[in-house]
Amino acid sequence: MRQHHNPFGKGITDMPTKIDGKVTKVYTLWFSLLQRCYDPAWKANNKAYDGASLHEEWHTLSVFNQWFEQNYIKGWELDKDLFGKHYSPSSCSFVPKIVNMFTTKSGRKQTNGLMAGVYRPTGVKSGRFAAQCKDPILDKNVYLGMHDTELQAHQKHVERKHQIALQLVDLYPEMTTEAKQALSTRYLQ
């Protein structure tokens, strides 16, 4: 990774970014936050980050590094999606990859034009809607039955997402209290 003294005209690189010739984890993560928030070319190809913003104090690498050192859990990923679109000390947490992927995929629009978790099975002419949910714990899509309306199918999908969220909270008690609370209530209707 090429280092920048002032990434995207916003970042302030005020500490070493390499140790023994290798770019540090904190610099790589900090740079990616700046990129997600301020690089128009990158954002054009990553629509999920539309509206993403970065806490002004985190523009300074050493300030972000202080938070990072207090909160980093090896192998876990930085997540803001549990709390919104703003990267800040109060709206970010390190979570297991399975949790980060679970919450990230939740907001994506489906290509079939239907609500999340809803599809029309091929060959079914009844006008009914099928529901499904990707279960990251089982690592498979779970079929949730046929429903009379798109909304009913979507509600079944959201109910299952809530059940999975609660299971993830139980599986990873090391998550921060704020992350567990946000995950526990994310899919309540």
C-alpha positions in Angstrom: 0.0 0.0 0.0 1.3 3.4 -1.0 1.4 5.8 1.9 0.0 9.3 1.8 0.8 12.2 4.1 -2.6 13.8 3.6 -4.9 11.1 2.3 -7.8 12.5 0.2 -7.0 16.0 1.5 -8.5 15.1 4.9 -6.2 12.8 6.7 -3.4 13.9 8.9 -0.6 11.3 9.1 1.2 12.3 12.3 2.8 9.1 13.3 4.8 6.2 11.7 2.8 4.1 9.3 5.3 1.3 8.9 7.0 -1.0 11.4 10.0 -3.0 10.0 9.1 -1.9 6.5 5.5 -3.2 6.8 2.5 -0.9 6.7 0.7 -1.1 10.1 -2.8 -2.5 10.6 -4.0 0.8 12.1 -2.8 2.8 9.1 -4.4 0.4 6.6 -7.7 0.6 8.5 -7.6 4.4 8.9 -6.8 4.9 5.2 -9.7 2.7 4.3 -12.1 4.8 6.5 -10.9 8.0 4.7 -11.3 6.3 1.4 -14.9 5.1 2.1 -15.8 8.7 3.1 -13.8 10.9 0.8 -12.7 9.1 -2.4 -15.3 9.8 -5.1 -13.8 7.2 -7.5 -13.9 4.5 -4.8 -17.4 5.5 -3.6 -18.7 5.4 -7.2 -18.0 1.6 -7.2 -19.1 1.0 -3.7 -22.7 2.4 -3.3 -23.1 0.9 0.1 -21.0 3.7 1.5 -23.1 6.6 0.1 -23.6 9.0 3.0 -20.7 7.5 5.1 -19.0 10.1 7.2 -16.0 10.2 9.5 -15.6 11.8 12.9 -13.5 14.9 12.5 -11.0 13.9 15.2 -10.4 10.6 13.4 -9.0 12.6 10.5 -5.8 12.5 12.6 -4.1 9.1 12.5 -2.7 9.3 16.1 -6.2 10.1 17.5 -7.7 7.1 15.6 -4.8 5.0 16.8 -5.6 5.7 20.5 -9.2 4.4 20.0 -7.9 1.5 17.9 -5.4 0.4 20.6 -8.1 0.4 23.3 -10.7 -1.4 21.2 -9.1 -3.7 18.6 -9.8 -7.4 18.8 -7.5 -9.5 16.6 -9.3 -11.0 13.7 -12.4 -8.9 14.2 -13.6 -6.1 11.8 -14.6 -2.5 12.4 -18.3 -2.1 12.1 -20.4 1.1 11.9 -23.5 -0.5 10.3 -25.0 -1.5 13.7 -25.1 2.2 14.5 -25.6 4.0 11.2 -23.3 5.5 8.6 -20.9 7.6 10.7 -17.5 6.4 11.7 -16.8 7.6 15.3 -15.7 6.4 18.7 -19.4 6.1 19.8 -20.7 4.5 16.6 -18.0 1.9 15.8 -17.1 -1.4 17.3 -15.0 -4.3 16.4 -17.1 -7.4 15.7 -16.5 -10.8 14.3 -16.6 -11.0 10.5 -19.8 -13.1 10.6 -21.6 -10.3 12.4 -20.2 -7.6 10.1 -21.3 -9.5 7.0 -24.7 -10.2 8.6 -25.4 -6.5 9.2 -23.8 -5.3 6.0 -26.0 -7.5 3.7 -29.1 -6.4 5.5 -29.4 -3.1 3.8 -28.7 -4.1 0.3 -31.5 -3.9 -2.3 -32.4 -7.0 -4.1 -32.1 -7.2 -7.8 -35.6 -8.8 -8.2 -37.3 -5.6 -7.2 -39.0 -7.2 -4.1 -38.5 -6.5 -0.5 -35.5 -8.1 1.3 -35.8 -11.9 1.7 -38.7 -12.2 -0.8 -38.7 -13.9 -4.1 -41.2 -15.5 -6.5 -40.3 -19.1 -7.2 -40.0 -20.1 -10.8 -42.8 -22.1 -12.1 -45.3 -21.0 -9.4 -48.2 -19.2 -10.9 -50.2 -18.7 -7.7 -49.1 -15.1 -7.2 -47.7 -16.1 -3.8 -44.4 -15.0 -2.4 -41.6 -17.1 -0.9 -39.4 -16.0 2.0 -35.9 -16.9 2.8 -33.0 -15.7 4.9 -29.3 -16.3 4.7 -28.2 -17.8 8.0 -24.5 -17.1 8.6 -24.4 -19.5 11.5 -25.6 -22.4 9.3 -23.9 -20.9 6.3 -26.9 -21.4 4.0 -30.2 -19.9 2.9 -33.1 -21.0 5.0 -36.5 -21.3 3.3 -39.3 -19.6 5.3 -42.4 -20.7 3.4 -44.9 -19.3 1.0 -47.0 -16.3 1.8 -50.0 -14.5 0.4 -48.4 -11.1 0.2 -44.9 -9.7 -0.3 -45.1 -7.9 3.0 -46.0 -11.1 4.9 -43.0 -12.8 3.3 -40.7 -9.9 4.2 -42.0 -9.9 7.8 -41.1 -13.6 8.1 -37.6 -12.8 6.7 -37.2 -10.0 9.3 -38.4 -12.3 12.1 -35.7 -14.8 11.2 -33.1 -12.1 11.0 -34.0 -11.1 14.5 -33.6 -14.7 15.7 -30.2 -14.9 14.1 -29.1 -11.6 15.6 -29.9 -12.9 19.1 -28.0 -16.1 18.4 -25.0 -14.0 17.3 -25.1 -12.0 20.5 -25.1 -15.3 22.5 -22.2 -16.7 20.4 -20.0 -13.6 20.9 -20.4 -12.3 24.4 -17.0 -10.4 24.0 -18.7 -7.8 21.8 -19.2 -4.4 23.4 -22.5 -3.9 25.3 -23.4 -1.2 22.7 -22.8 -3.6 19.8 -24.8 -6.4 21.5 -27.7 -4.0 22.2 -27.7 -2.6 18.7 -27.6 -6.1 17.2 -30.4 -7.4 19.5 -32.8 -4.6 18.5 -31.8 -4.1 14.8 -34.6 -6.3 13.4 -37.4 -5.6 15.8 -40.6 -4.6 14.0 
